[in-house]
Amino acid sequence: MCELMTIAAAIVFTVVYFRVRRTPAVFTTMLMFWGAALMWSVDCVHSAMEGEGFFDLSREDTVLGFIILAAGLAVFGLLSFFERRRTPVAA
């Protein structure tokens, strides 16, 4: 389940970056979620090669997915905060 959640977050941040807001915070968060999605894809392929299911739809994996999303959004919030703080305000 965390694989599906990270792919969804990566797609959302990709759309936001290319259509709405091209900021370093959005770009960094997009890359973080794509990296996590790639990592979980390798894990899913490895699990499938071991004879398990491709997707783990357990409760623990869902909780892990929410933790990953929360951590990514927290980093996005911090990056956005520091980005706005660094940008001079027009008078």
Secondary structure as a PSIPRED ss2 file (coil, helix, strand):
# PSIPRED VFORMAT (PSIPRED V4.0)

   1 M C   1.000  0.000  0.000
   2 C H   0.000  1.000  0.000
   3 E H   0.000  1.000  0.000
   4 L H   0.000  1.000  0.000
   5 M H   0.000  1.000  0.000
   6 T H   0.000  1.000  0.000
   7 I H   0.000  1.000  0.000
   8 A H   0.000  1.000  0.000
   9 A H   0.000  1.000  0.000
  10 A H   0.000  1.000  0.000
  11 I H   0.000  1.000  0.000
  12 V H   0.000  1.000  0.000
  13 F H   0.000  1.000  0.000
  14 T H   0.000  1.000  0.000
  15 V H   0.000  1.000  0.000
  16 V H   0.000  1.000  0.000
  17 Y H   0.000  1.000  0.000
  18 F H   0.000  1.000  0.000
  19 R H   0.000  1.000  0.000
  20 V H   0.000  1.000  0.000
  21 R C   1.000  0.000  0.000
  22 R C   1.000  0.000  0.000
  23 T C   1.000  0.000  0.000
  24 P H   0.000  1.000  0.000
  25 A H   0.000  1.000  0.000
  26 V H   0.000  1.000  0.000
  27 F H   0.000  1.000  0.000
  28 T H   0.000  1.000  0.000
  29 T H   0.000  1.000  0.000
  30 M H   0.000  1.000  0.000
  31 L H   0.000  1.000  0.000
  32 M H   0.000  1.000  0.000
  33 F H   0.000  1.000  0.000
  34 W H   0.000  1.000  0.000
  35 G H   0.000  1.000  0.000
  36 A H   0.000  1.000  0.000
  37 A H   0.000  1.000  0.000
  38 L H   0.000  1.000  0.000
  39 M H   0.000  1.000  0.000
  40 W H   0.000  1.000  0.000
  41 S H   0.000  1.000  0.000
  42 V H   0.000  1.000  0.000
  43 D H   0.000  1.000  0.000
  44 C H   0.000  1.000  0.000
  45 V H   0.000  1.000  0.000
  46 H H   0.000  1.000  0.000
  47 S H   0.000  1.000  0.000
  48 A H   0.000  1.000  0.000
  49 M H   0.000  1.000  0.000
  50 E C   1.000  0.000  0.000
  51 G C   1.000  0.000  0.000
  52 E C   1.000  0.000  0.000
  53 G C   1.000  0.000  0.000
  54 F C   1.000  0.000  0.000
  55 F C   1.000  0.000  0.000
  56 D C   1.000  0.000  0.000
  57 L C   1.000  0.000  0.000
  58 S C   1.000  0.000  0.000
  59 R H   0.000  1.000  0.000
  60 E H   0.000  1.000  0.000
  61 D H   0.000  1.000  0.000
  62 T H   0.000  1.000  0.000
  63 V H   0.000  1.000  0.000
  64 L H   0.000  1.000  0.000
  65 G H   0.000  1.000  0.000
  66 F H   0.000  1.000  0.000
  67 I H   0.000  1.000  0.000
  68 I H   0.000  1.000  0.000
  69 L H   0.000  1.000  0.000
  70 A H   0.000  1.000  0.000
  71 A H   0.000  1.000  0.000
  72 G H   0.000  1.000  0.000
  73 L H   0.000  1.000  0.000
  74 A H   0.000  1.000  0.000
  75 V H   0.000  1.000  0.000
  76 F H   0.000  1.000  0.000
  77 G H   0.000  1.000  0.000
  78 L H   0.000  1.000  0.000
  79 L H   0.000  1.000  0.000
  80 S H   0.000  1.000  0.000
  81 F H   0.000  1.000  0.000
  82 F H   0.000  1.000  0.000
  83 E H   0.000  1.000  0.000
  84 R H   0.000  1.000  0.000
  85 R H   0.000  1.000  0.000
  86 R H   0.000  1.000  0.000
  87 T C   1.000  0.000  0.000
  88 P C   1.000  0.000  0.000
  89 V C   1.000  0.000  0.000
  90 A C   1.000  0.000  0.000
  91 A C   1.000  0.000  0.000
